Amino acid sequence: MSRHFRAQYPVLAVIAAMSAACSSAPGGEAPGDDWVEKNEDLSTVPTYEQYRDEARRTILGRDVFVVETDMLFSDEAKLLDYYNERYTDPVDKSIINVASGNRDTRSSPKNIRYCFSAGWGQNQGTYTAPDLEPVRIAIQQAMEAWEGIANVQFVYMSALDGATCSTSGANPGVDFIVQHYSDSNTAIGPFPSNSWSNQRLLVPTSGIGRLLAIHEVGHALGFRHEHTHSGASPRCSESGTYEELTAFDTDSVMKYSDCTVSQAINGTELSALDAIGARVAYGPPDWWWAVIVN
């Protein structure tokens, strides 16, 4: 088991830390690179049957429904509720997911445990999984970025790596797992309120870069796409119950570059408003108090 620790920032570095929480990415992704999340065409309203059939997937041997790239539903009743919210009674929302009337945050934010599944770098029959080391580096750098702006801490349960790190049975003692799957370029991050079987940060066969990892770890903390904000321009609607924590942020790491024409993520670092929203949801990081005391 290992924890991620951040060095305390000097006072003059506070503003810089808010706007650029990580160093340069290995691989150097730029805005618009091929790290994408799939998006839906909202120009026409599909029938429920069309929506259901388009969303149907088999992921790692399980029949599920996937919409808006990273929203997973394990049963059709929940998918139907979501469809009705989206097309029958749409609700404005953005930034933080809301589940059962509460902000969808991790219940133990200073002890968010994770592990890596088995089979990295190996042929899986229908696809070859990416190598573990670059994936691990990108994911952990992304976690450190969020740790630098909010009161969260991720704990790597390395002893559980491998076959034990799976959502197919009882929880081995983690909050989510990091797992490869057969899609070529779509990563998926789990909301805190997802069922245990869907607590998987899914990595495509092409791997994952640091900036995409920051985006997906943001979903794992409960944050939604910024371009759904009521003040976004352009705006691409989603559905459900969400809370807007800040003004619209065109530089947000959670935003697509232009959701009307492309599925490419912004390719940015965590912005100042990303940091403010994260602190609204989780509180300030511990190093803030050290700066104040000193």
N, C-alpha and C positions, 0 to 999 in steps of 0.2 A: 504494500500500500504506500502510495506517495501522495503528498499534498502539493499544490502549487502555491508558491509564496512570491509576493511582489516586494521589491525594494521600496522603502519609503521615499516619496518624491520630495525634493526641496520645494520651498514655497514658490519660487519663480517658475517651476516646471508644471504647476497645476493646470494652467491654461493649455499648455502643449499636450499634457496627458489627456485632457478632455477631447482634443481634436485628432490625436494620432496615438492610439494606445499601443501600437505594435511597431516593431522594426520592419524593414523591407521583407517582402515575402520571398521564400524560396520559389524559384520559377517565375517570380515577378509578374503576377497577373496584373493586367491593366483593365480599366473600365471597358466593358463590351467583349472581353475574352469569352471563350466558349464554356464558361462555367455558368450554367443556366438552370432555371426552374421553368417548367412548362406553364403556360398560361392558357386561359380559355378565351374563345371568341365570344364576346358579350353582345354582338350585333344582333343576334336573334335569340329567342327564348326556346330552348329545346323542350320537347315533351319529357315527362319524367322517365319514360321508358328509354328514350334516346340518351338522356343524362346518365341513367343507371348503366346502360350497356357500354357507353363510352368510358365510364369510371371503373368498370369491372377489371380486376387484375388478379393474377396469381403471383404472389411474392413469397419466395422461399417455401413453396408448397402450400400456402394458405390462400383461400379465396377472400379477397378484400375489395374495397372500393376506394379509389384514390382520385381526389379532385383538387384543383388549384395547386397541384404539384405535391404538396406536403400535408394535405388533410387526408387522414386514413380513417375509414369506417369499417368495422369488422362485421356489421350486420346491416341489412337493408332498411330496417325501421329507422335507424339513426340517419342513414343516407336520405331517406324520404323527408325526415324532419329538416335536414339541412337544405334540401332542394326547396321545400316550401318557404323556409326563411329567406333563401336567396332570390327566388323568383315570384313568390306569392305575397310575401310580407317582408320586403328587404329592410334591413336596419343599418343605419350608418354606424361605422365603428373603425377603429384603427389601433395600432400600437400594441396594446396588451390584450390577450384573450381573456374572456370572462366565462367562468364555468360555475354553474349553480349559484349565480349571483355574486361571486367573488372573483377578484383578480386571479388569473390562472398562473400562479407562481409556484416554485418548488417549495415544498413544506419544510425542508431542512436546508436552507440556502447556503449555510456554511459547511455543509457535508453532502454535496451532490456527488454521488458515487457512480463510477462507470467502469467498464472493462471492454476489451476487444474480443470479438468472436474468433472462431477457428477458421483456418483455410485461406489466409491471406497469401497472395502470390501463387496460388495453386489453381489448377484447372478444375472447375466445378461442373463439368459436363456440357452445359450450355453457354458458359462464359468463363473467363479467367479473372480471378480476383486481383485487384491491384496489390502491390507490395505493402506490407504493414508499416515499415519505418517512415516513409514520407507521409502517409496518412496520419500516423500517430503524432508526428511533429506538427503537422498543420492543425489537427484538432486541439492539441495541447496549447499551441500558440494562440489559437482562437479563444480558448478558455481563459488563458492569462490576460487576454485583452479585456474580456468582460470583468474579470476579477479586479482589474486596475481601475474600473469606473464605478463599481457597485459592491455592495456587501454580500458577495457570493464567493464560494470556494468549491472547486472541483477536486475530488479525491480519486486518484487512479488506483483501482483494486487489481493490481497486476497479478496477484495470485489466482485470480478468477479467470484470467485470459484463457482462451481456447474453448474446448467443448463445454465447459461449465458456464461460459458466458453466452447464455441463450435465453430467449423469451418463450421457448417451446414448452417449458415446464415451470416448476416453482421458481420464484425469484431467488437467485443465489446470494443476494445481498447488495444489489446496486439499484440506482434510480433509472438508468437506461444503459443500453449497450451500443457499441459502435460495430456495425455489421456491413459487409459488402453485399451487393445484389446485382441482378443481371442487366439493369438499365445502363446505357452507355454514358450518359452525361447528366442525369438528374439526381441530385442529392435531396434527402428528406430528413427534416428535423422533427422530433416528437414534442408535442405540447405536454406540459406537466400533467394535464388531466386525461391524457390518453390512457387506455387500459394497459395492463402490463404487457400483453401480447404485442402491443404497438409502441412500446417504449424502446424504439430502435432508431438510432441515427444512421440512416442508410447511405452508403458510399457507392457511387457508380463504378463501372469497370475502368473508367478513365482516371479514377482517383479523385482527390479533392485538394484544392489549393487553400491557402490560409484565408483569403478573403471570402471565399464561399463557405469555408468552415465557420468563420465569424458569423455569417448570416444564419447558418443552420443551428449553431449553438444558441443564437438569439431566439430561434423558434423553441429550442429545448428549455429556455428560460420563460417562455410564454409570450414572446413578442411577435406581432403580426407584421405583414407587409405595409410599409409606409405609404405606398401609392393608393391604399384604400382610405386614407385620411379624408375627412370631409372637405379639407382645404387643399387637397392635392390638385395639381394641374400638370399633366393630365391625370385623371383619376380612373382607376379600374376597380370596379366594385367587387366585393366578396360578400359573405353573409355571416350571420351569427351575432353574438353579443360581445362587444368589445368596448374598451375605454380608450379615449384619446388622452394621452398624458402630457403632450406638448403641442405647440403649433406645428403645422406641416413642415417637414424637414427634407428639402430636396437632396441633401447630402447624406441622408441616412443609409447606413449599411443594410437596412432592411428593405430598401426600395429597389425596384427594377430600374434600369437606366431609362427606358421609355416603355411602359407596359402596353401601350397601344400598338407598338410595331415590333417589339422584341421581348424575349424572355431573359435577356442578359441581366444579371444583377448590376447594381451601381458600380461595383468594383472599388468602393471607397473604404477607408478606415472608419472606425467608430467616430461619429461626429459629436460636437458639443451637445446637441439636442438628444442624440442617442444616450449620452452619458446622463443628462438630466432625467430623461424618462426612466433609465435603469435605476437611478437613485430614488425616484418617486416610488417605484415598485419594490425595491429591495433595500433602500437606505444607502448611505455612503460607505465606501470601503474603510477598513480599519486605519489605513495610513492617513486618512484625513484628520483623525483625532490626534495622531502623533504630530502632524504639522501644527495643529492648533495649540497643543500643549507646549511644543518647543518654540 
